[in-house]
Structures are given as C-alpha cells and as structure tokens.
Amino acid sequence: MRSRGLAALAQNLTRLSLTTDGVFSEGWTDQLAIVSGTVDDGMTASLLGRL
C-alpha cells in the first residue's frame, strides 16, 4: 500500500516545474537560505525578505 502512494507522489512530481510552481515561479534562488558557520561552532541561516 505504501509503495503505491509513493509511486503516485513520484508521478505527480513529474508534472511540477520551477517555472510553473506558484511559490518558485518568481525565482527559486530567492527561496534558498544562506547558511554560515560550522556544526561544531553553530550555524546560522538567513533568508532574504522582499516587500
């Protein structure tokens, strides 16, 4: 049963594109965090906000 659900999900994902997606269509690079630091010393993630 679970593998059927995963197969359906994979099939749906083949129809998705970054150019037609409602979130990423304006530019996926603006959706990525900028991460700095190290695992040992701690890490910081920054997101760009546009108004």
Secondary structure as GFF3:
##gff-version 3
##sequence-region A 1 51
A	DSSP	alpha_helix	2	13	.	.	.	ID=ss1
A	DSSP	three_ten_helix	28	31	.	.	.	ID=ss2
A	DSSP	beta_strand	34	38	.	.	.	ID=ss3
A	DSSP	beta_strand	42	46	.	.	.	ID=ss4
###
